[in-house]
Every structure is written in C-alpha cells, then in structure tokens.
Amino acid sequence: MQIVLILLIALASLHASAQQADDQPEQCLAPPSRFDPALLMAKGEIKVNARRATIIQDESADFSGDVSIVSDSAQISAQRAQVAQAGKQLVAEGQVSYRDAQIQVSSESVRLDSEAQSLNMEQTEYRLTGFTGHGAAQRIVLSREQGLSLQDVSFTTCPINSTDWQIQASEISIEPGEIWGKARNTRFYIADVPVFYLPYFAFPVSPVRQTGFLFPQVSSSSATGIDYEQPFYWNIAPNYDATISPRVMTNRGIQLKTEFRYLTESHRGTINLEYLPDDRDSADRSNRYFYRFEHHGQLSDNWVLSADINGLSDDNYIVDLGSDFYNRADTHLYQTVAMSYYSNNLDVVMRVRDFEVIGEHADTYRTLPELQLDYVTSFANGLDFRVDSELAYFDNQIDGNPSALRIHFAPSLSLPYQRQWGEFLAEASLLSTYYHQRDIEGTPLADEVARNLGRIKLYGGLNFEREADWFGEASTMTLEPKLQYLFTSYEDQTDIGLYDTTRLLNDYTGLFRGQEFTGLDRISDNNQVTLGVTSRILDAASREQFVFSVGQIFYLSDNKVLAANKADDRSALAAELDWRLHSKWFMHADIQVSTRTDKVERSSLSLEYRRDDKRLVQLNHRYVRDLSGEQIDQLGISASWPIAKNWQWVGRWYKDLSQQRTIESYTGIQYESCCWALRFVAQRHLSNRYDATGLQRTDEFDSGIALQFIFKGMGSSSSKRAMLEDGMFGYRQPYVLN
C-alpha cells in the first residue's frame, strides 16, 4: 500500500508550489532516501525471508530473525512478523523498516490489514525518497475510509544531527479523494524557538499546481520606504493561472501587481498589470500604472503571430517602483504586433511597431505598418541570390514632425567559398530606396526621393596553425588574417529624413560590417580596405587560452555623405584581447585609438580573479571620449568572498572619474547553514529620475536595504550569485573564451 508524500504536507505550510532548490550540495542537506523498484516482486506476488518460521496452513504464519517481506509495492524488514487470517493481516515488530517509491519509515511496529485496506505505524521516523527531507511522527494511520492521519508530526531538510529549523503539527489529515489536506496546531521552529503558529490551515497534497500564498518579499529604500510584497498564486485551470501580489510601501501606499498566464495547443502569453493609486510620494498624488502583454502563437507550420506591448503612466515609474522587465537605463518600451512567415527560401514579417518613450526623445518614430520580405536561393554553380525588401510607413507622435513612406529593394548576388584553411566571398548588390515624405515644410527634405546605390564587397580570410610552446605547455598557435574591400556608390541624401537611423559605434567586429548606420535613411558611400588579424593560443584540449584581434579601415577616397564625413584617411585602430592568464585569472580588453591624434577614443577593461564559486574579485574600467557630448570614465570593482565559516560577503563599487563621485555602492552579507540562510543587502546608486521637461537628472541618489530569510530545500535558492548580480550594474563574466 502506497503512502502519500509527506513532503507536500510539510512544505505547503509556507509555500503553495514548493520545489527543491537544485543548486544546494546534497551532502549538506539531509540526504534523500533511495529506492530501486527492480527489487520489488511481480504484481500479486509476495516473498518472505526469515531465520525461523512457524506456519499453520490457511491460518497464520510467524516469522522471526531478520524478517524481510517484499511485495509488488513495498519492502518491510523487522525482527518479528506475524501473518494471520490467511494473509489478510500483518503485524511486524522490532526495528521495523518500511520502504516504497515515496518514503522510508523506521517504526516500532507496523499493522497492516489488507481486507480493510488500513496501515498503522507507531513511533515513526521517515525520510523522503528523492527529496532532501525527513521527520518523525508519533503515529501514522492510513485507511481506505478515513485516509491518512499523522499525529505529532515534524519535518525538516536539515541534517539529522543538526536541526536548525523544523515544522511541527499536532495532527495532519488527508481524506480519500481530496486534493487538500488539513493541519492543526502547526508551529515553525528555528532551533528550539517557536517563531510562527497556525491553529488550522488547508494545503495541497497533489503534485498539480495549487492555489496558495508564495514567499513574501521584504525590502526598504528611500524611494519606497519599507516595502512588503505578498504574492498569491491562483491555479485557475490546467492551462490558465494568475499571481496576485499586493505590495505595501510606507512612503507611497498600496500597489497591486498581477500576472495572468495562458497556454493553448498553439498559443502562449502573459498579461502583467501593476497599479498604484494616489501615490503619496508624488507631488500631485497621481495614479501610476504599468502594463505588459506578451504573446506567441503558431498559426500553422509556417505562420507565427507575436505581440510585445508595454506601457506606463510616467517617465519615473521604473525609477521609483522598479520593474521585473526593465531597468532604469532603458529609454524605450516596445509596442509591437507582428505576423511572420518562415520557409527555407522565403521569410516575411509584417509588423506594427511603436514605442513607449521614457524621457524626451522627439526623434523616435513608429512604423504603421512595416513589411519585410527576404528571399534567398542558390544556383548550381555555387552562386547565391538574395533579395531583401521592405515597405514601411514612419509616423511621429509629435505634431509637425515629418512622416514618410519608404520602399526598399536590395537584390544581391554572391559567390561564397569556405574551406578549413580559409574563406572567400564576392558580393554585388543594388540598393534601391524610394521615399514619399509629408509635413516637410520648413525643412530641407523633398516630397519624393529615389535613391539607387551599387555596392561591391570582396572578403577573404586565411587560417594558419603551428605548434607552439605557451608558458611551458604544448599548444597550437593560429594566425588568421582578414582582408575586405568595400565600394558603395554615392548619392546626396540630405533631402531624406532620419526615421530609424543612428550612428553605430565601431569595434573590431564592426570594422567588417560595411555600414556605419542603423536603418536605411543614411547609407554611406565607401571606397575602403579593411585589414584585420586574429591570433589564438589553443591548449591540448583545443581550449582558447589567448585571443587577440586588431584591425583598421583605410579610406581610399573621401566620404561624401555628410553624416559619415571623416577627417582622416583611416579609421581608429580597434583591438580586442581575451586572455586566460592563469586557471584563476581572466582578462578582457578592447580599445579604439585615433591614428590622427594618438588618443584613446573608447576602451574597456575587465580583470577577474576567480578562485572558486565563492571567491572572486573583478576590476572594471570603461572610457568613452565623446558620447552625445559627454565623457564616460568609470572605474568599478566587484567582489565575493567568505569572511568566516558560513558567512559570505559580496560588494560592488563604481566611481565616475570624470565627476569624481561614487555612482553605485552595494554590499551584501549572508549567513548560510546547511538548510537555511539569512541575507542582508544595502545599496546606494544614482536614481536617474526625469524632470518635468523629460531630461534625466544626474545628481539624485537612491538608497535602500533588504533582509531575506531563506529555507533551503523549500523552493528558494541561497546562491550568492544572486547577490552578486543584483544592483545597478550587476556582475558579468569578463571573458568570451571557449
């Protein structure tokens, strides 16, 4: 007879949908019981082993001395066992052990009545099969009529000899056919101190998702005050559910956050709504909200419908109240609906795209609608033919700004050739674009513009290898030179507006991109040669230990497109470096140096020491000489280190060297035992609030603290990495070595 999972009984007292934290070391938590179903008998068969046996035919059988009883569902071992009434009743005593696919129980005695389908166990200790949990019960009774009853029961995931926390209840009962159980007089203990009491509650006893409360979130900041959020999970149907989360903020009031999810055979999606009425911390006590709708649907084998629609009440919503989907650095929220067709040769995307703009960005255009069609095919002689085309209508929400209809058609013919020793590509393209522009009074724009450009691209790369010695280790060194010639004809484009076009930043990879702008409104004329080389050091296992790349563009003629005009005959020298300095040291660096002034235009550096998952230190520096008229010069350090047994510290500090001020400081301390953890986090960072004109302030800071209690093995993770990745900048590994 199977025993219902006692795990669900214990966990549901605090978590309606608990699950094991899979990142905890098994040797620390109480190890789960193991069970091999192959040791059971075939259905309807029972095998009994014992040192001594007395059998009265058709009446009873007495067994003693290392008794083992194996059925088709469970194993029982004891010192003594008696089978009566022709096998309908079983009584086992003396160091009794009961094991099945769900639980292992040690007991003083077991009484089993197969006719009444009842099981009675006294003075029990149990361990769960496949889960890190164990406990004890004074008595376990399981019957067909009354279901399961546990009296004076306890549960914990801590090691058997180190019970830091446990749950106790005077009685837990589960009636037959019910998916909810009942618990009476439930107490939660930390060490031997009771900290929580419930006289009565109901809980789910099915692995199916059930309605109930989830773990709360508690924090504090200068923006919200004391912040308490209590999620409530609602299992509406097998393919519909919702999470309703009231959030109480002492500075602002009560916010309601909701998430609704749906799933059908071909569609899935999520609807998020957040609403804060009468914000007490705003000057006008305004109502504030955020919404998000995400959908993905498979209409057929080739057709896909998708939507990503976001909106909020004001520019400072994310800054003041936070977001699970965006951060304070974001300036645009997508509002996109698209229908797509995909096949081996043809891709078609039809979309309507708008933006919820955060701050003042008058140049942001929406496409109502946009149609993209891409076709590719190959010929028998190795030639590839491709057509990229687009039809888009651009509109601006600000009255008086120009709008435009754009039609683009770009056929290209290419000859690719790839081998292990290198690759070659020859490509010729025609870029034909038509604009019909409106509301252009007082601007240099034209009503209609037809722009036709030709482009030729020749690209080649070689791969050389040789055996080498790398700090005393046998290695392989590669040399991978690259050469590209690019020619694009010129047409005056000053009579075309900028609708989806901005300048791109060049790095080493961008040298070979061949385009200096996003979008199509500006296509720079080119007559240039790009040279680049990459060298790698590979160890005996073909792992990269060192990768260095450097390259530069040489302009054979002056660029005539005004927005891409250059004063030099060559681009900045761009280089990238990834280096595994040691098994525990890693470095990544990239730099762009102007060959005219010999000054660094952009650079970044990350140096990391990683001793293990608990011990790491990372140093970062980022520099940009001119970004929208401002200089970026930031230095940061992140660290994670044990400070004592069971104590972990995480810290991060970033300074703006241009203005000589700290822009983020973050520290977290966590105590972690085998089965619970306590985490404290404090931080201070730039708030990045927007003023009434839509400009972002750079002199206001936000600070906050958070305290979190974690029960390991009860649906929560105690990873220190979570602390390391929190905050404004967060932690990122600095290397891209394979």
HUHUPE-V566831 format. One record per residue. PHI is phi in degrees with one decimal (NA if undefined). OMEGA is omega in whole degrees, -180 to 180 (NA if undefined). Layout:
PHI&OMEGA, PHI&OMEGA
This chain:
NA&-177, -82.3&175, -101.0&-179, -63.6&-178, -59.8&179, -71.9&176, -51.6&-177, -63.5&179, -63.2&-176, -72.1&-175, -66.6&-174, -65.8&178, -63.1&177, -123.1&-172, -148.0&-175, -74.5&-178, -134.8&-175, -67.9&175, -148.9&-177, -70.7&174, -76.5&-169, -79.0&-179, -102.2&-179, -95.4&180, -66.3&-175, -63.8&-178, -69.8&180, -87.9&176, -71.1&178, -59.9&-174, -66.1&180, -73.7&175, -74.2&178, -109.6&-178, -141.7&180, -108.4&-179, -61.1&-179, -66.2&180, -80.3&-179, -78.8&179, -86.9&174, -68.0&-175, -59.6&179, 87.8&-178, -104.7&177, -135.4&177, -120.6&-179, -122.1&173, -120.3&178, -162.1&177, -70.5&-180, -134.5&-180, -147.7&174, -125.0&-173, -122.5&171, -108.5&-171, -55.8&177, 63.5&179, -126.8&-173, -154.5&176, -146.5&178, -111.8&180, -124.5&178, -150.2&179, 79.9&177, 50.1&-179, -76.4&176, -130.7&180, -122.3&-178, -121.4&177, -113.2&179, -81.9&-178, -134.2&-174, -155.1&174, -122.7&177, -128.6&173, -127.2&-177, -161.4&174, -83.2&-180, -139.6&177, -150.9&178, -130.7&177, -111.8&-177, -127.4&179, 51.4&175, 57.4&176, 87.2&-178, -84.8&-180, -126.4&179, -133.4&174, -125.8&178, -121.7&-177, -139.0&175, 81.2&178, 50.8&-177, -79.2&175, -127.1&178, -119.3&-179, -137.2&170, -143.5&-174, -69.2&-176, -116.0&-170, -155.0&171, -121.5&-175, -124.7&170, -105.3&-172, -147.1&174, -76.0&-179, -156.2&177, -132.2&176, -123.1&-177, -125.4&177, -120.2&-176, -71.5&180, -72.5&178, -85.5&-178, 51.7&179, -132.5&179, -135.5&-179, -128.9&-179, -127.6&-177, -114.3&175, 50.1&-171, -104.1&165, -129.8&-173, -130.3&171, -131.3&-176, -85.9&179, -80.9&177, 79.1&-180, -142.2&-176, -83.0&179, -147.8&178, -156.5&180, -178.8&-178, -144.1&176, -145.6&178, -63.2&-178, -154.2&175, -122.2&179, -124.2&178, -129.3&-179, -140.5&-180, -67.1&-175, -82.1&-173, -103.9&-180, 84.0&-175, -106.3&177, -134.7&176, -120.0&-177, -117.0&-178, 51.2&-173, -104.4&177, -135.2&178, -151.7&174, -158.3&172, -106.9&-180, -73.9&175, -57.1&-173, -59.5&-178, -99.0&-179, -146.0&-176, -88.5&179, -74.7&176, -145.8&176, -161.5&176, -110.0&177, -127.3&177, -143.4&180, -73.0&178, -157.4&173, -129.2&-178, -134.8&178, -133.3&-179, -83.9&-179, -59.6&176, 81.0&-179, -92.4&175, -99.2&178, -120.8&174, -107.0&-179, -126.2&178, -125.0&-179, -124.9&176, 53.7&-178, -91.0&179, -125.9&174, -108.9&-176, -115.0&164, -110.6&-166, 57.1&178, -107.0&-175, -103.4&177, -73.4&-177, -121.9&-178, -154.2&-177, -141.7&173, -130.8&179, -68.8&-179, -160.9&170, -159.7&176, -106.5&-175, -147.7&180, -77.7&177, -123.6&178, -116.9&176, -67.3&176, -68.7&179, -56.1&-177, -127.8&177, -70.2&178, 168.2&-180, -81.0&174, -104.4&-180, -62.5&177, -76.1&176, -121.1&-177, -126.7&178, -154.9&178, -152.2&176, -153.5&178, -69.0&-180, -80.2&-175, -113.6&-170, 77.8&174, -69.5&-170, -122.4&-180, -125.6&179, -122.6&-177, -119.6&179, -74.1&175, -126.4&-177, -94.7&-179, -120.0&178, -85.9&-174, -69.4&-178, -158.6&180, -56.3&-178, -118.1&176, -138.4&172, -154.1&-179, -149.3&173, -122.9&-179, -112.0&-171, -128.7&170, -66.5&-177, -129.1&-178, -104.0&179, -122.6&-174, -64.7&-180, -84.6&-169, -122.9&-179, 126.0&-176, -109.6&178, -109.2&176, -113.9&178, -114.1&-179, -133.1&174, -136.2&178, -117.6&180, -120.2&178, -137.8&-178, -149.2&174, -122.3&-178, -61.8&-175, -122.4&-174, -134.1&173, -149.4&-179, -171.9&-179, -140.6&175, -121.0&178, -116.2&177, -131.3&177, -131.0&-176, -143.2&176, -123.1&180, -80.8&169, 53.0&-179, -59.7&-175, -70.0&-177, -95.8&177, -96.3&-175, -63.3&-177, -103.5&-179, 49.4&-174, -77.6&172, -85.7&-175, -125.0&-174, -151.2&173, -145.4&176, -138.6&180, -150.9&177, -128.9&179, -126.2&-177, -141.2&173, -140.7&-177, -134.4&177, -97.5&-177, -75.2&177, -160.4&-180, -62.9&-175, -114.4&-174, -104.4&-179, -130.5&175, -111.8&-179, -139.4&178, -148.0&175, -144.8&-173, -122.9&-177, -132.7&177, -160.9&178, -149.0&-172, -78.7&-173, -158.2&-175, -63.6&-173, -96.8&-177, -60.1&-178, -67.5&180, -63.8&-175, -81.4&-170, -112.3&-180, 77.2&-180, -157.0&175, -83.0&-173, -123.3&-178, -134.1&175, -122.9&-172, -68.5&179, -88.6&-178, -73.9&180, -117.8&-179, -136.5&174, -110.5&-175, -71.4&169, -137.4&-169, -131.8&170, -127.4&-174, -138.1&171, -121.0&-173, -126.8&175, -125.5&-179, -127.6&174, -146.9&-177, -64.1&-175, -113.6&-171, -127.3&173, -122.5&180, -130.5&177, -129.2&174, -116.1&-176, -144.0&167, -115.7&-172, -130.2&176, -134.0&-180, -135.9&164, -90.7&-172, -90.7&176, -101.2&-176, 90.1&-176, -99.6&178, -137.4&-174, -68.0&-176, -90.1&-179, -83.5&-179, -111.3&174, -107.2&178, -109.8&-176, -137.0&-1, -105.2&176, -140.8&-180, -127.3&177, -121.2&-180, -133.7&179, -124.3&-179, -128.8&180, -141.1&177, -151.2&-179, -120.9&176, -101.7&-175, -64.8&-178, -85.2&177, 93.1&179, -79.4&174, -111.3&177, -116.4&-177, -138.8&175, -128.5&172, -110.0&-178, -139.1&-176, -154.7&169, -130.0&-176, -145.5&173, -115.7&-176, -105.2&180, -135.9&179, -115.3&-178, -69.6&180, -86.1&-180, -61.1&178, 97.1&177, -75.2&-179, -62.6&172, -126.6&-174, -155.8&167, -104.3&-178, -122.6&176, -122.9&-176, -127.5&-180, -139.3&-174, -137.1&173, -81.1&178, -144.8&178, -125.1&-176, -132.9&177, -125.6&179, -90.1&178, -144.7&-176, -131.8&174, -138.7&-179, -63.5&-176, -86.4&-180, 169.4&-180, -149.1&-180, -145.9&178, -144.9&172, -119.9&-174, -142.2&175, -126.6&-175, -135.4&170, -116.7&-178, -111.0&-176, -114.6&-175, -135.0&178, -122.2&178, -122.1&167, -122.5&-171, -112.2&-179, -127.4&180, 55.4&-175, -108.4&-180, -59.6&180, 79.0&179, -122.4&177, -80.1&-176, -76.2&180, -105.7&179, -60.0&-178, -131.8&179, -136.4&174, -117.7&-177, -115.5&180, -127.5&-177, -125.1&174, -109.4&-179, -137.6&175, -126.4&-178, -133.2&175, -124.4&-176, -135.2&177, -148.0&178, -145.9&179, -122.7&178, -122.1&176, -111.7&178, -134.2&172, -153.3&176, -71.8&-176, -146.5&176, -110.9&-177, -118.9&-177, 52.3&176, 84.3&-180, -109.1&177, -65.8&-174, -142.6&175, -118.7&178, -108.0&178, -114.5&172, -132.2&-172, -127.2&178, -75.8&179, -133.3&179, -138.9&179, -138.1&171, -111.8&-178, -132.7&175, -127.0&174, -132.2&-178, -68.4&-173, -114.0&165, -142.8&177, -65.8&-176, -123.3&-179, -68.9&179, -92.5&177, -112.5&178, -73.1&177, -101.6&-174, -108.9&177, -140.8&-171, -122.2&172, -140.3&-179, -73.2&177, -91.8&175, -89.4&-178, -92.0&165, -125.9&-178, -61.2&180, -63.9&-178, -67.2&178, -61.1&-177, -99.4&-177, -71.2&178, 84.7&179, -141.4&-177, -104.3&-177, -136.6&166, -78.3&177, 68.8&-172, -123.7&-174, -69.4&173, -130.5&174, -121.6&-173, -73.3&173, -75.1&-175, -131.7&165, -150.8&-166, -147.4&176, -121.4&178, -112.1&177, -114.7&178, -152.4&178, -147.5&176, -125.6&176, -128.7&-179, -126.8&170, -116.3&-179, -112.5&178, -80.9&-176, -64.2&178, -95.3&180, 63.7&174, -91.5&-179, -71.4&175, -103.8&-175, -155.5&176, -137.2&179, -132.2&179, -131.3&177, -146.0&-178, -161.9&-179, -161.3&176, -100.4&176, -112.8&-177, -89.0&-179, -83.6&176, -149.8&-178, -68.8&176, -79.8&-175, -102.1&177, -66.0&-170, -55.0&-175, -69.3&-179, -111.6&-176, -61.2&-177, -123.8&-179, -90.2&-176, -110.2&175, -93.5&178, -154.9&179, -81.1&171, -63.9&176, -76.1&-177, -111.4&-179, -141.8&177, -137.4&-179, -141.1&169, -127.0&-171, -140.7&170, -87.1&-174, -62.4&-177, -158.9&178, -60.4&-178, -118.8&-178, -118.2&-180, -135.5&179, -139.8&171, -131.1&179, -147.3&169, -142.2&-174, -153.6&172, -128.6&-175, -118.5&177, -71.1&180, -80.4&178, -83.0&-177, -104.8&-176, 59.1&179, -105.6&178, -73.5&177, -89.2&179, -147.4&176, -160.8&172, -149.7&-178, -144.5&174, -132.3&177, -125.5&-175, -130.1&169, -108.1&-179, -126.2&179, -80.8&175, -163.4&-177, -65.9&-178, -97.4&-173, -123.1&175, -153.5&175, -136.9&-178, -131.6&177, -111.3&-178, -129.0&172, -142.8&179, -133.3&-178, -139.6&173, -135.1&-175, -65.7&-177, -146.2&175, -126.8&-177, 54.7&177, 84.2&-180, -120.2&176, -98.5&177, -105.6&179, -144.9&-172, -125.7&177, -122.2&-179, -142.7&176, -139.2&176, -125.3&-177, -150.7&173, -141.8&-173, -156.0&173, -69.7&179, -110.0&175, -170.0&178, -61.1&179, 72.6&-180, -114.0&180, -125.4&177, -116.6&175, -129.8&180, -143.9&177, -150.3&-178, -146.3&178, -126.0&-180, -125.7&173, -88.6&-176, -73.3&179, -68.3&-179, -104.1&177, 52.9&178, -149.9&176, -80.1&-179, -105.6&171, -156.4&169, -133.1&-172, -147.5&177, -144.0&178, -141.3&178, -124.8&-178, -133.1&169, -99.1&-176, -137.1&172, -101.0&-178, -66.4&-171, -133.9&174, -157.7&-179, -148.9&176, -126.5&-174, -123.3&177, -125.6&-178, -129.9&174, -132.2&-179, -151.7&175, -145.1&-177, -154.3&176, -60.5&-179, -79.9&-180, 58.1&179, -72.2&177, -98.8&176, -89.8&-175, -65.2&-180, -88.8&-180, 90.7&178, -89.8&-176, -87.0&179, -77.2&-179, -125.3&-177, -129.9&179, -108.4&-178, -121.5&175, -123.5&179, -132.7&-179, -166.8&176, -132.5&178, -145.9&178, -128.4&-177, -135.8&176, -107.6&-173, -125.3&174, -105.0&-176, -71.1&-177, 87.0&-180, -125.7&174, 81.2&179, -126.6&179, -105.4&179, -109.6&-176, -61.9&174, -68.5&-180, -59.3&178, -62.3&176, -65.5&-176, -66.4&-176, -89.4&178, -71.5&173, 98.4&-174, -75.6&-178, -96.2&179, 73.2&-178, -104.4&174, -135.3&175, -67.3&-170, -88.8&-171, -123.7&179, -122.9&178, -66.2&-180, -79.6&NA
